[in-house]
Amino acid sequence: MKKKIAKELRRRKQKIQYRLRDINWPEQSKPMFCAANIHYEMGDRARGLAYGGIGAMHLLARQTGLAKAIDQKLQLLKMHLPYHESDHVLNIAYNILCNGGCLEDIERLRNDEVYLDALGAQRIPDPTTAGDFCRRYTEEDVQTLMDIINEVRLRVWAKQPDEFFKQAVIDADGTIAGTTGQCKEGMDMSYKGIWGYHALLISLANTSEPLYLEPIRITPELPI
């Protein structure tokens, strides 16, 4: 981070800390929210993005080699017109990072010009195209994608201090991933009446990183 930017961030933090300092307030005659003369203008140059950190996340995906590894090892598309495998995978991941709860939420992002510019993309896959990409996966393809992520993860771990490698705690836990519809392949109803998938999540408890996700057949008769 540039010294000028770091200095400005410290100044703004100090300013808000001073503003929120403890004060023995006297009785107030009017509400705290008292703004009245509010005007909005459309800026010619300045543009805002609610998810400003998405650019940093994309740089991380590129600098760690994740995007390149996905394109090299995950072969789901016969032709790239116009998207590559990494475009689809990152599109879904970024949707989650931007508070998306389903594929339909991608539509909100693909209509955000600032978001597209932050990723250097003319366009991103729409929800229908993203759904078609998901349906191309076989069980082996899902395993391949998890292996790709874990291979890249090793390069990231290699940059950690020695203390990071002293102890690793592996956590395995099952959960019900609820979903809509009743005709999706592999889903069933839990004993609580929830339609979805029973997933076994293997994670590194030290950092809460998901390592592997294994689908398990739901048995409605048994509590989960």
N, C-alpha and C positions, 0 to 999 in steps of 0.2 A: 504494500500500500504506500502511495506517495506521502511524503511528510506533510504536504499542504492539506491533503484530504484527512489524514489522521489528526492534524491540529484542529481542523474545522469540526470534526466529529467530537473531539474532546470539548471544544467550546460549546457546542450545542448541548452536550450531555450536562455540562456544568450549568448551563443556562436553565435547563428544565429542572435540575435538582434544586437550584435556588428558587425557582418558581413554586416548587412543591414542598418547600421547607415548612417545618412545623411553625404554626402561627396561632397565637391565642386570639381567635376571632371574636370580635364583639357581635352583638345581635345585628343581623343584616336586614335592611328594610326592603330589599328586592332580591329576586332569585339570582343565582350565580350565572346561569345561562341568560345573558342579556343582550346578545348581538342583535342589531336591528338593521343597520345599513349594510346589507350584504349584496355584492354584485358578482356576477360570473362573466368571464370573458374567455373566448376561444384563443389560445395561444398559437402564434404562427410557427414557432420553433419548439418551445418546450412541450413535451408530451409525457404523460404519466403512465406507469404500469404498476398494478397492485402487487404483482409477483416479480419484483425487481431481481430477486436472487436466481431466477431461472437461467439467466445468462451465465452465472457462476457455475451452476449445475451442469450446463452444457459444456463449458470449458473443462470441467472435471471429467465428463464422459469422453471428451476428445483427448485430453492430455494423458489419461490413464490407458488409452488405447481401447476402451470398451466399444466405442462405435465401430472402429476398424475391425475388431475381432468378431463382432456380430456379423458384419458384412462378409467376412472371409469364411466363417464356419457355419453360419445358419443359412441354409439354402432352402428357401420357401417360395421364392418368386422366379419364374422362368425369364421374365424380362422386367426391367426397371423403368416403368412408364407411369409416373416419373420417380416413384419412391423406391428406396432401397430398404432392406430388412431393418437396418438400424433406425431409419426414419420412423418406421412403424413402431418398433419397440420403444424408442425414446418418446414418441408421441403419446403413447399410453402411459408411460412412466411420468412424463411431465404433466399430464392431465391430473394424475393423482397428487403430484406435488402442488398443483394449483387448485387444490380443494375439489377436484372432480370426483364424483362418486360413481359414475357410470360412463360408458362410451358416449352417450348422448351429450355429456358435458363438454366434449371436444368441440362441438359446434360453437360454443361460446368463445373458445380460444381462437378458432380459425377465423373468426370475424373480428378479432382484435388486431389492428394493424401494428400497434406497438409491440405486442407479443411476437408477431411474425418477424418484425425487424430485429427483435432481441435475439432470435434464433438464426437470423440471416436466411430465412426461408421465404420464398415467394408464396408458398401455400403449404398446408399440412393436410394429412389424410382426414377426410370427414368421418363421422361415426359409422356410416355404412361400410366404407372402405376399411376402416379399422376392424369392424366385425368380421368382414370377409377374410382379413389377414389372420385373425384369431382362429377361424375355422380351418385354416390350412395346417395347423399344428397336429402332429401325432404325438403319442407319448414319448417317442424317441426325440422328437424335436424339442419338447419341453425340457427333457433331460440335457440335451445339447446346450440350450440357452442357459440353464443353471450352471453347467460346467464352464461355459464361457465366462460368466460373471465371477465364478470362484477362481478361475485362472487369473483374471485381472485383479481380483481381490488380493491374491498373493503378492503382486507387485506393489500394491498399496501398503500391505502389512510390512513389506520389506523396509519401508521408510520409517517405521515406528521405532521408538527407543527400546533398549534391551528389556526394560521393565515390562513392556507389553507382552513379552513371550514367556514370562515366568509361570503363568497359570492361565489355562483356558477352561472356561466353564461352558459345557454344551447343554442346552435346554431343549427338551422335546415335549411338545404339548399338542393335544388335539383340540380342534375347534370346529364349530359349524359356521360355514360361510353361506349365509342366506342369500337367495337370489329370487328373481321373479320368474313366473312361468312354472309349468309342471311337466314339460315335455323335453327338457334339455338332457342330452346324453349324460349318463352317469350320476344324475342327481336323484335324490329321494327325500322322503319326509322323516324328520327326526321324531323322537318320542314326544317332543314339545310341539309337534305340528308345524315345524319350520321346513319349508322346501329349500334344499340347498346341497352343499357338498361338505363332506367331513374331511378336513385336511389335517395332516400331521405336519406341524412346523418344527423344523430343526434350526436352532439359532445359536449364535455365540452370545451367551448371557453377558459377557464383559462389555460388549458394545451394542447389544440388541440387534445385531446384524442377522437377517434371515439367511441361512445357508442352503437349505433344501426344503422343498414342499412336496409332500407325498399324499396323493388322494387315497382315501380309505372308503370302502363301501359302507354306507349308513345302514345300521341295523335298528329299525324302529322299535323293536321289542326291548332293546337294552338302553338304559340311560347313558348319556354322554356327558 
